[in-house]
Amino acid sequence: MSETYFRRGRYEKVTLGEGNLSRRLLAYGGGLMLTEMEFEAGSRSVAHAHAEEQLTYCLSGEFESVVGGVKGSLRPGDSFYAGPEVEHGVLCLADGRLLHVFTPQREEYKKG
């Protein structure tokens, strides 16, 4: 049986890059996974691609993004979709947080 409720802080925050970027696993079940990324201004998620589909929702801050070669921007309430193996990345312009939904789950995120 999978879990139904997940409390914030249940999973450890993982510091990435030079310490100005972090990721926290929030919840997962079935074929879905929810994570939150925190960025300091000037930090970036370098362009990358993976097998999982991804929806990204901007909770706060301001970002420049590139998804499949198309440039865009993200402010609170904006989102983007990156399909399987579609290269994507962001540059944080103002401290912010992004919410990511993946399907299927990214197994490596469960390991920290």
Beta strands, then each sheet from edge to edge (+ up, - down):
strand 1: 13-16
strand 2: 21-29
strand 3: 32-39
strand 4: 44-48
strand 5: 53-67
strand 6: 70-74
strand 7: 79-82
strand 8: 88-103
sheet 1: 1+ 2- 3+ 8- 4+
sheet 2: 1+ 2- 3+ 8- 5+ 6-
sheet 3: 1+ 2- 3+ 8- 5+ 7-
end
